[in-house]
Amino acid sequence: MGACILFSKDERIEKIEDSFTSAFIHSSYWDAFGDLLDAALLPKYPKLHEVIKSEEGEYLKFYSFIELDKGQFNQSVKLIRDCISKQNNPTEWQKMALVVWSEIAEPYIVKDERYELNY
């Protein structure tokens, strides 16, 4: 079973498998990133959490930023960044989540047309 993060979908591309911007990640890092999403969103923003961290597919586990509108997208980014910045002495697990965020997710996030630098 694979694990990926879906960032955006280009409706202009006909082949469905080519229309998504996504990244695949190792299962341990996947789980650590999921814990980061839980910490950043679940306590006060369960609806955002539900959209991003929805049910897993039968053959593929995924987190998706596709269904977020511009405001939700930028709010999620801010909440995740705020959660990371509050980690004074991060555990190894939190460091794994940070790797996923900084090296995999954020490079796609900042290229998304919904992203606002000064949100």
C-alpha positions as CSV (number, residue, x, y, z in Angstrom):
1,M,0.0,0.0,0.0
2,G,1.3,3.4,-0.9
3,A,1.1,6.7,1.0
4,C,1.0,10.1,-0.6
5,I,0.1,13.7,-0.1
6,L,-2.1,15.3,-2.8
7,F,-1.5,19.0,-3.2
8,S,-3.4,20.1,-6.3
9,K,-5.2,18.9,-9.4
10,D,-5.0,20.5,-12.8
11,E,-8.4,20.1,-14.4
12,R,-6.9,20.9,-17.9
13,I,-5.1,17.6,-18.0
14,E,-7.2,14.8,-19.4
15,K,-5.4,11.7,-17.9
16,I,-6.5,11.6,-14.3
17,E,-3.2,10.1,-13.1
18,D,-1.2,13.0,-14.6
19,S,-3.5,15.7,-13.3
20,F,-2.4,15.5,-9.6
21,T,0.6,17.2,-8.0
22,S,1.6,14.7,-5.3
23,A,4.5,13.2,-3.4
24,F,4.9,9.7,-2.0
25,I,6.5,9.1,1.4
26,H,7.8,6.3,3.6
27,S,5.3,4.9,6.0
28,S,7.1,6.0,9.2
29,Y,7.4,9.6,7.9
30,W,3.8,9.4,6.8
31,D,2.6,8.5,10.3
32,A,4.8,11.3,11.8
33,F,3.3,13.8,9.4
34,G,-0.2,12.6,10.3
35,D,0.6,13.3,13.9
36,L,1.7,16.8,13.0
37,L,-1.6,17.3,11.2
38,D,-3.5,16.0,14.3
39,A,-1.6,18.4,16.6
40,A,-2.0,21.4,14.3
41,L,-5.6,21.0,13.2
42,L,-7.6,18.6,15.3
43,P,-8.0,20.4,18.6
44,K,-9.5,23.7,17.2
45,Y,-10.1,23.0,13.5
46,P,-11.6,19.6,13.2
47,K,-13.3,20.4,9.9
48,L,-10.0,21.4,8.2
49,H,-8.5,18.2,9.7
50,E,-11.3,16.1,8.2
51,V,-10.8,17.6,4.7
52,I,-7.0,17.1,4.7
53,K,-6.8,13.8,6.6
54,S,-9.8,12.0,5.2
55,E,-10.5,8.3,5.1
56,E,-7.8,6.1,3.5
57,G,-8.4,4.5,0.2
58,E,-8.3,0.8,-0.2
59,Y,-4.9,0.7,-1.9
60,L,-3.5,4.1,-1.1
61,K,-3.3,6.1,2.0
62,F,-3.4,9.9,1.4
63,Y,-3.6,13.3,2.9
64,S,-5.1,15.9,0.5
65,F,-5.0,19.7,0.2
66,I,-7.0,19.5,-3.0
67,E,-10.5,20.2,-1.6
68,L,-9.4,23.3,0.4
69,D,-10.5,26.7,-0.8
70,K,-7.9,29.5,-0.8
71,G,-8.8,30.6,2.8
72,Q,-8.8,27.1,4.2
73,F,-5.6,26.3,2.4
74,N,-3.7,29.3,3.8
75,Q,-5.2,28.8,7.3
76,S,-4.0,25.2,7.3
77,V,-0.5,26.2,6.2
78,K,-0.4,28.9,9.0
79,L,-1.6,26.4,11.6
80,I,0.9,23.8,10.6
81,R,3.8,26.3,10.6
82,D,2.6,27.7,14.0
83,C,2.6,24.2,15.4
84,I,6.1,23.5,14.1
85,S,7.4,26.8,15.5
86,K,6.1,25.9,19.0
87,Q,8.2,22.7,19.1
88,N,11.1,23.9,21.3
89,N,12.8,20.6,21.7
90,P,11.3,18.3,19.0
91,T,11.3,14.6,19.4
92,E,12.7,12.3,16.7
93,W,9.2,11.7,15.6
94,Q,8.5,15.4,15.3
95,K,11.7,15.8,13.4
96,M,10.5,13.2,10.9
97,A,7.3,15.2,10.4
98,L,9.3,18.4,9.9
99,V,11.3,16.6,7.2
100,V,8.0,15.8,5.4
101,W,6.8,19.3,5.8
102,S,9.9,21.2,4.8
103,E,11.3,18.9,2.1
104,I,8.2,17.4,0.6
105,A,5.0,19.4,1.4
106,E,6.1,23.0,1.6
107,P,7.9,23.2,-1.8
108,Y,4.6,22.2,-3.4
109,I,2.5,24.4,-1.1
110,V,4.3,27.6,-1.9
111,K,3.9,26.9,-5.7
112,D,0.1,26.4,-5.4
113,E,-2.0,29.2,-6.8
114,R,-4.0,29.4,-3.6
115,Y,-0.9,30.2,-1.5
116,E,-0.6,33.7,-0.1
117,L,2.8,34.7,1.3
118,N,1.5,37.1,3.9
119,Y,-1.4,35.1,5.3
